[in-house]
Amino acid sequence: MKEEIKACNSVLELIGNTPLIKLNKVTQSLDGNFYAKVEAFNPGHSTKDRIALYIIEQAEKQGILSQGDTIIETTSGNTGFSLAMVSIIKGYNCILAVSSKSSKDKIDMLRSLGAKVYVCPANVAADDDRSYYSVARRLHEETKGSVYINQYFNQLNIDAHYNTTGPEIWEQTGGKITHLVACSGTGGTISGIGKYLKEKNPNIRILGVDAYGSVLKKYHETKEFDTDEIYPYRIEGLGKNLIPTATDFDSIDKFAKVTDEAAAHATREIAKNEGLFVGYTSGAVLQAIRQYAEDGEFSKDSNVIAIFPDHGSRYMSKVFSDDWMNEQGFFDSVNAEEAQKIEFIK
């Protein structure tokens, strides 16, 4: 009798059920137990695989997507990659409006998956005709048979994580999680997970990570949209210059802001000390954990889950490039030894 071949029908069956990995060295001076939910284990190497598959399948169920249609989205890179990957399997075209702040690595990856990419200036107002929000809307209006995912203002963004990531974390921790620390960009990840966990245990603390140059932290605290908070920053996929409706601020207890430089060094530190090659926003999460620890947020009994959103391969021309780090002024006399020089033997 022949044994059945055990194989997935496509990469889409690998989305979700990502592992929790204990952090050891990078948090050893802090009170508590720290674990990373490493979303780079998704086939598209980021947490955005979850929303790409979920939103597209919901559109299919509603009959608003059919073979040969076009999926359009605004993205800093990861959502676009996930949508392009799902589109290949399901037979859709994919058009993406991408921020110029996105790394060249990300843009090249999008093109390699057959997506049509429009690179839009990052440092313009959200309502500017050149912004990636405006460009995506225009492309949707001009493209017959297209669906605009609109992750920043799509409730399904939250629902995807409420139905997948939240339950996974609850099960993986046996309900013993005390804190969740996650970046907020569109807000879908932290909102969906936070909503699920709060329903299970209202005492779980949901701690957000924001960037300097973004409006989210102040809006959470004051409900005021302050344009004076907005200025250019380098971290991709973190923070916003608008208020996404995909952020459920009521599910979030607190925000901490992190600097570009501290997050960049923390990203490299994770790779060198934990063997986890993760992206820029993962470093932002680690930096925020340290700041929350300084504020007395954790105790020795805390079980802290950190969302590490994507893979480090998407930042080879940025945080993992010594040249880029030098150009940003991130190597100084204190941490210059972090830069590794290559020696060619002749």
Disulfide bonds with the S-S distance in Angstrom:
none
